[in-house]
């Protein structure tokens, strides 16, 4: 019944966890040194060899990897196994046209799905449940990860993907879905639709596993109340594997990191100095069991806190807080990574000045993105029809770049406030 609740792993002593991490880290560093010339060069530049890494206490000697490295090494530069041994890729949305592509062996997929299975069990899932997965499928990791995790637990899995509300609700009612997996904003939308149609008494949901975008405790309580469920957070990123890197248990006071597969650090984002547990800083992950795409000391840019406080669920793996922000200027909108540099690239390519501002808000539990763009003095004399057509062209180009819809508003020259320091590009009105 609790096939993927593994107390010998999830409730292991700190000494046992550290022993696993030491052994696997040493092996992984050697694997990367032998197989990834790109990272070996970075190690050599820092004067580090595999023999210098004898355990977790030596992790700080290794160089960091960033998303820029992943773009520079695209597509195969960080691949650590022969391509014939890889069975799948997953990918993030591109920022300036170059995507992050992660590779998986079958063993990598098995371990990733195991991590997602743990998340489902922590939310109360068993082989008697019906797991309704409406994260996106395809290159996005959400759908494939929870789909595979659900299989490992033994749930009846509904691979719904997102959209088509009528079908979602029909299957939810007819097949008796008990666990809902999707973004929190989509869960809120489904809850609204369920209550509008008077279906609340016909659904059997007991839990939800929500991630891929920021959400507040207030939003959690609203979803729990409107659906009559317990809502659990889940965290992951394509570069490391996908959802399931960490997950909430019934205590809902942070997400347990699967420390038998990942080593977490908190660093000062300015200096790179490793900070002690309990400090607020940037989250860094090292993959110690991945074969095809094993990233060492990958800077997530997420700001959070690690805690080893004893958890009432019995799990001993360290917990990370919900991310409290970013050390870069990335936004997560409707589950999609958006950088101002993306918008700037489109504007410049379309002949617009680089004076713009992004206004992000949340309306009816759904993220919205408005972009105000200053016109040049020449454009300001255009007719209303010309301005409207230019706005439509920008909307289309931005949709192609970002993968999400953004409203564009062309405004008068010099109407966006200037500042003496760094330009204020982002106004985020969401309560996170």
C-alpha positions in Angstrom: 0.0 0.0 0.0 2.9 2.4 0.8 5.2 1.0 -1.8 7.2 4.2 -2.3 7.3 5.3 1.3 10.8 4.1 2.1 11.5 4.7 5.8 14.9 3.2 5.4 15.8 6.0 3.1 13.4 8.9 3.9 13.8 8.4 7.7 17.5 7.5 7.7 19.9 8.9 10.3 22.0 12.0 9.4 25.1 9.8 9.5 23.6 7.4 7.0 22.5 10.3 4.7 25.9 11.8 4.9 27.6 8.5 4.1 25.4 8.1 1.0 26.2 11.6 -0.1 30.0 11.3 0.4 30.2 8.1 -1.5 28.0 9.3 -4.4 29.6 12.7 -4.6 33.1 11.3 -5.0 31.9 8.9 -7.7 29.9 11.6 -9.5 32.8 14.1 -9.6 35.0 11.4 -11.2 32.2 10.7 -13.7 31.9 14.3 -14.7 35.7 14.8 -14.9 36.0 11.8 -17.2 33.0 12.6 -19.3 32.3 16.3 -19.5 35.2 18.4 -20.9 33.3 21.6 -20.4 33.1 21.1 -16.6 36.6 19.5 -16.4 38.0 22.8 -17.8 36.1 24.8 -15.2 37.6 22.5 -12.5 41.1 22.9 -14.0 40.7 26.7 -14.0 39.9 26.5 -10.3 42.8 24.1 -9.7 40.7 21.2 -8.6 41.0 17.5 -9.4 38.7 14.6 -8.6 41.1 13.4 -5.9 40.6 16.7 -4.0 36.9 15.8 -3.4 36.7 13.2 -0.6 33.2 14.1 0.6 30.5 16.8 1.1 32.9 18.9 3.2 35.0 19.4 0.0 32.0 20.4 -2.2 32.8 24.1 -1.8 36.1 23.5 -3.7 34.1 22.8 -6.9 33.1 25.6 -9.4 29.5 26.6 -9.8 27.4 26.0 -12.8 24.8 28.6 -14.0 22.1 28.8 -16.6 24.6 30.7 -18.8 26.9 27.7 -18.7 24.0 25.5 -19.9 23.2 27.8 -22.7 26.9 28.1 -23.7 27.2 24.3 -23.7 24.0 23.7 -25.6 23.1 21.2 -26.8 25.5 18.4 -25.9 28.3 20.1 -24.0 27.3 18.9 -20.6 26.2 15.4 -21.7 28.0 12.9 -19.5 27.0 9.6 -21.3 27.0 8.4 -24.9 24.0 9.7 -26.7 22.9 6.1 -27.5 22.4 5.6 -23.7 19.9 8.5 -23.5 16.2 7.8 -23.9 14.6 11.2 -23.5 15.2 15.0 -23.3 13.1 17.6 -21.4 13.5 21.3 -21.9 12.8 24.7 -20.4 11.4 27.6 -22.3 14.1 29.6 -24.2 15.2 33.0 -23.0 17.0 34.4 -26.0 16.1 31.6 -28.4 18.5 29.1 -26.8 16.8 26.6 -24.6 18.1 24.5 -21.7 18.0 20.8 -22.8 18.3 18.1 -20.1 19.1 14.5 -21.0 18.0 11.3 -19.3 19.0 7.7 -19.3 16.4 5.1 -18.4 18.0 5.0 -14.9 17.7 8.7 -14.6 14.0 8.5 -15.4 13.5 5.7 -12.9 15.1 7.8 -10.1 13.2 10.9 -11.1 9.9 9.1 -11.1 10.8 7.6 -7.7 11.2 11.1 -6.3 7.8 12.1 -7.7 6.3 8.9 -6.2 7.6 9.9 -2.8 5.8 13.2 -3.2 2.5 11.5 -4.0 2.9 9.1 -1.0 3.7 12.1 1.3 0.4 13.6 0.1 -1.4 10.5 1.2 -1.4 8.6 -2.1 -1.6 4.8 -2.4 -2.3 2.3 -5.2 -6.0 2.8 -4.4 -5.9 6.4 -5.6 -6.9 8.0 -8.9 -4.2 10.6 -9.8 -5.4 13.4 -12.1 -2.4 14.9 -13.7 -3.1 18.2 -15.5 0.4 19.6 -15.6 1.5 20.2 -19.2 3.1 17.2 -21.0 5.7 17.2 -23.7 9.0 19.1 -23.1 7.8 20.5 -19.8 8.7 18.2 -16.9 5.5 18.6 -14.9 3.3 16.1 -16.6 5.9 13.4 -17.4 7.3 13.5 -13.8 4.1 13.2 -11.9 2.7 10.7 -14.5 5.7 8.4 -13.9 5.5 8.9 -10.1 1.9 8.0 -10.1 2.6 4.8 -12.0 5.3 3.8 -9.4 2.9 4.3 -6.5 0.3 2.2 -8.4 -2.4 4.9 -8.8 -4.8 4.8 -11.7 -3.2 7.7 -13.6 -5.2 10.2 -15.7 -2.8 11.9 -18.1 -5.1 14.9 -18.7 -2.6 17.7 -19.4 -4.0 21.2 -19.1 -7.0 22.9 -20.7 -10.4 21.6 -21.9 -12.2 22.2 -18.6 -15.3 20.3 -19.6 -13.3 17.1 -20.1 -11.3 17.7 -16.9 -14.4 17.9 -14.8 -16.1 15.0 -16.6 -13.2 12.6 -15.9 -12.8 14.0 -12.4 -16.4 13.1 -11.6 -16.8 10.0 -13.6 -13.5 8.3 -12.7 -13.4 9.6 -9.1 -10.1 11.5 -9.1 -8.7 11.7 -5.6 -5.3 13.5 -6.1 -5.0 16.5 -8.4 -1.6 17.5 -9.8 -1.2 20.9 -11.6 -0.2 24.5 -11.1 -1.8 26.2 -8.2 -3.4 28.8 -10.5 -5.0 26.0 -12.6 -6.2 24.3 -9.4 -7.9 27.6 -8.4 -9.5 27.9 -11.8 -10.8 24.3 -11.7 -12.2 24.9 -8.2 -14.0 28.0 -9.4 -15.5 25.9 -12.3 -16.5 23.1 -10.0 -18.3 25.4 -7.7 -20.0 27.4 -10.5 -21.4 24.1 -11.9 -22.5 22.7 -8.6 -20.2 19.7 -8.8 -18.6 20.1 -5.4 -20.6 17.2 -3.9 -19.7 14.9 -6.9 -15.9 15.1 -6.7 -13.8 12.9 -4.5 -10.5 14.8 -4.3 -8.6 14.6 -1.1 -5.2 16.1 -2.0 -3.5 18.3 -4.5 0.2 18.5 -5.5 0.9 21.9 -6.8 4.0 23.6 -8.2 5.8 25.2 -11.1 4.8 28.7 -10.0 4.9 30.9 -6.9 1.8 30.8 -4.7 1.0 32.2 -1.3 -0.3 30.6 1.9 -3.5 32.6 1.4 -3.9 31.0 -2.1 -3.2 27.6 -0.5 -6.0 28.0 2.1 -8.4 29.3 -0.6 -7.8 26.2 -2.7 -8.1 23.9 0.2 -11.4 25.4 1.3 -12.9 25.6 -2.2 -12.0 22.0 -3.1 -12.1 20.4 0.4 -8.6 19.0 0.0 -5.1 19.4 1.6 -2.8 21.2 -0.8 0.9 20.2 -1.0 3.8 22.1 -2.5 6.3 20.4 -4.8 9.6 21.8 -6.2 11.9 21.0 -9.0 13.7 22.4 -12.0 14.4 20.8 -15.4 18.1 21.3 -15.0 18.2 19.0 -12.0 15.5 16.6 -13.1 12.0 18.2 -12.8 9.4 18.1 -10.0 10.2 15.9 -7.1 13.6 17.4 -6.1 11.7 18.3 -2.9 8.1 18.0 -1.7 5.9 18.8 1.3 4.7 16.3 3.8 1.5 16.6 6.0 3.2 19.1 8.3 3.3 21.7 5.4 6.2 23.6 6.9 8.7 23.2 4.1 9.7 20.7 1.4 11.8 17.7 2.1 14.8 17.5 -0.3 15.6 14.0 -1.6 19.0 14.0 -0.1 20.0 10.6 -1.4 19.9 12.1 -4.9 20.7 15.8 -4.3 23.0 17.8 -2.1 21.6 21.3 -1.2 23.7 24.3 -0.2 22.7 27.9 0.6 25.2 30.5 -0.5 25.6 34.2 -0.4 24.5 35.2 -3.9 27.0 38.0 -4.0 30.1 36.2 -2.7 29.4 32.5 -3.3 30.2 31.8 0.3 28.4 28.8 1.8 26.1 29.8 4.6 25.0 27.7 7.6 21.6 26.0 7.9 19.0 28.5 8.8 20.5 31.3 6.8 18.6 33.0 4.0 20.4 32.8 0.7 20.6 31.3 -2.8 19.8 27.6 -3.2 22.5 25.5 -5.0 22.0 21.8 -6.0 24.4 19.0 -6.8 23.0 15.9 -8.5 24.8 12.8 -7.1 22.9 10.0 -8.9 22.1 11.3 -12.4 24.0 9.7 -15.2 23.3 11.7 -18.4 23.1 15.3 -17.1 24.7 15.4 -13.7 25.1 19.1 -12.7 27.5 19.9 -9.9 26.8 23.0 -7.7 24.1 24.4 -10.0 22.9 27.9 -8.9 19.1 27.9 -9.0 18.9 31.6 -8.2 16.0 30.8 -5.9 16.3 32.4 -2.4 15.3 30.2 0.5 16.2 28.7 3.9 17.2 25.2 4.8 16.1 23.6 8.1 17.0 20.3 9.8 14.4 20.8 12.5 12.8 17.4 13.4 9.6 16.9 11.4 6.5 15.3 12.8 6.1 13.1 9.7 9.3 11.2 10.7 11.2 12.1 7.5 14.8 13.2 8.3 15.8 14.8 5.0 16.5 18.5 5.2 13.6 20.8 4.4 13.7 23.9 2.2 11.3 26.8 2.6 9.1 28.0 -0.2 11.3 30.2 -2.4 11.2 33.8 -1.2 12.4 35.4 -4.4 15.2 35.3 -6.9 18.8 36.5 -7.0 18.3 37.4 -10.7 15.5 39.1 -12.5 13.6 36.0 -13.7 9.9 35.9 -13.2 7.7 32.8 -13.2 4.4 33.6 -14.9 1.9 30.9 -15.5 4.6 28.4 -14.8 6.9 29.8 -17.5 10.3 31.4 -16.9 10.4 34.9 -18.2 13.4 37.2 -18.2 13.2 41.0 -19.0 16.0 40.3 -21.5 13.6 38.3 -23.6 11.2 41.2 -23.9 14.1 43.6 -24.6 15.4 41.3 -27.4 11.9 41.3 -29.1 11.5 45.1 -28.7 14.9 45.9 -30.2 14.4 43.4 -33.0 11.0 45.1 -33.7 12.6 48.6 -33.9 11.3 49.7 -30.5 13.4 51.7 -27.9 14.5 49.7 -24.8 12.4 51.8 -22.5 9.8 49.4 -21.1 8.2 48.2 -17.9 6.6 44.8 -17.0 3.5 44.8 -14.8 2.7 41.4 -13.4 -0.6 40.8 -11.5 -2.9 38.0 -10.5 -6.5 38.2 -11.5 -9.0 35.5 -10.6 -6.1 33.4 -9.5 -4.4 33.6 -12.9 -1.2 35.5 -13.7 -1.4 38.4 -16.1 1.5 40.2 -17.9 1.2 43.8 -19.2 4.1 45.4 -21.0 4.3 49.2 -21.3 6.6 50.3 -24.1 7.6 53.9 -24.8 7.3 55.0 -28.4 9.8 57.1 -30.2 8.8 60.7 -31.0 8.3 59.7 -34.6 6.0 56.8 -33.6 4.0 59.1 -31.3 2.7 61.0 -34.3 1.3 57.8 -35.9 -2.4 57.3 -36.3 -4.4 55.2 -33.8 -4.6 52.4 -36.4 -0.9 52.4 -36.9 -0.3 52.2 -33.1 -2.9 49.4 -32.7 -1.2 47.4 -35.5 2.2 47.9 -34.0 0.9 46.6 -30.6 -0.6 43.5 -32.3 2.7 42.8 -34.0 4.5 43.0 -30.7 2.0 40.8 -29.0 2.5 38.1 -31.6 6.3 38.4 -31.5 6.3 38.2 -27.6 4.0 35.2 -27.7 6.4 33.4 -30.0 9.4 34.2 -27.7 7.7 33.7 -24.3 5.1 31.0 -25.0 2.5 33.0 -23.0 0.2 35.9 -23.9 1.2 39.4 -22.8 -0.8 42.6 -23.3 1.3 45.4 -24.9 0.6 49.1 -24.3 2.5 51.7 -26.4 2.9 54.8 -24.3 4.2 58.4 -24.9 7.9 59.0 -25.0 9.5 59.5 -21.6 6.3 58.6 -19.8 7.9 55.6 -17.9 9.5 56.9 -14.7 13.3 57.0 -14.7 15.5 56.3 -11.7 19.0 57.3 -10.9 20.1 53.7 -10.3 19.1 50.5 -12.0 16.0 50.8 -14.2 12.8 49.6 -12.5 11.8 47.1 -15.1 9.4 44.9 -13.1 6.3 45.8 -11.0 5.0 42.5 -9.5 1.7 43.1 -7.9 1.1 39.5 -7.0 0.9 38.7 -3.3 3.5 35.9 -3.0 
